[in-house]
Amino acid sequence: MRIQYDPEGDILEIIFNEQFHLAEKRSIKLRDGIILFISKTQSVPVQLTLVNYKKAAQLPSIFFDGWNRLEKNEKRELLPIINSSSISAFLRFDPQTGYGHLSSPGMLDVFSEAV
């Protein structure tokens, strides 16, 4: 796993697997500024991009409207990925309502101390 933060753009990128990151992937826009990339060949998360991370981390609740716009079969395919420990370490949401939150709002503090 590799975590990159761009303070100027306030963008947090989590790359879960370098091998899959270099291969073909598809993107799922969970909402404006929160994009999940998954492998086209396997059902695994490849990257999670969080734009305006600091602002989003302070919100008590976020509506994942992109999730609600997905077709039922897409949701069924993505649900195990969304609920995986890799993704849930950074964000959690209720797939029924589409509401959730970032689960690691202190990630930047930990990251900045490690660098």
ABEGO torsion letter per residue (X at the ends): XBBBBBAAAGBBBBBABAAAAABBBBBBBABBGBBBBBBAABBBBABBBBBGAAAAAABABBBBAAAAABBAAAAAAAAAAAABAAAAAABBBBAAAGBBBBABAAAAAAAAAAX
